[in-house]
Amino acid sequence: MYRAWASGCGKGSAGVAKRERPDNGRRAMTRTPSLLLTRPFAASRRTAHDLRRAGLTVPILFSPALRIVPLAGDIPARGTLIFTSEAGVAAAAARADLRGRRAVAVGDWTAAAARSAGMTCLSASGDATALSALLLSLPREPEPFVRIRGRHAAGDLAGQLKRAGIAVIETTLYDQRPCPPTDAARRAADTGRTVLPLYSPRSAAIVGSWWPHGAHDLHVVAMSDAVAVAWGATVAAVAPHPDAAAMNDAILAVAGALDLR
């Protein structure tokens, strides 16, 4: 369950590592493969559902890397809103009635969340580069764009727009605070091969702090080159396009190569 729109560090999982007793009576952990999802619960559940439908059978664990905490902030009454995450949509919708507002979103799921909140929203269907290109292609408006953001943001979208002569106001409505790994995530990393999708540079850096690189059998699937760089070690794959469908395909490909399907 969620309270308001905030999301927190979780204790649950969709699967757990198993143990067996060997013949000599000593306890030993089986080498149980798993998929570890570190996005907020709603996004992780959606990914898990899609991967199950695609035939993935290994245990799927949830261990959010970030806890979303609301911050005080105002949303200007006019101007097209810019969203770079579903967390931003949730934060803005909790702050004001946005029905009828125009918006532009980085990806399709973020755009869908904005539409569910009553906004008319265009999607860049990609990453920050695609979003910037879409914004630069739009007709100029009399009011500044309003970029809804968290305290931590990758890149300088507002700066890019301003350098192009486009007015933009930034409002920070939430913080993204690090979470420790859940007990289930720790056990999974300790006891078997783990496919580990990473979706943002910040979450990659946080998850990278959970375990020393090379100390566990982690097979990272990065959403972009920037995410791979933030991870700071070898990755198994980088998605060819920064969207959910491409990430799911890359996850399935890595799982298949490891014979974990």
PyMOL commands that set and color helices and strands:
alter all, ss='L'
color gray80, all
select helices_A, chain A and resi 41-53+86-95+108-116+128-137+157-163+183-191+201-210+225-231+244-257
alter helices_A, ss='H'
color red, helices_A
select strands_A, chain A and resi 19-20+28-29+34-37+60-62+66-70+81-83+102-105+120-123+145-150+168-178+194-198+218-222+237-238
alter strands_A, ss='S'
color yellow, strands_A
deselect
rebuild
show_as cartoon
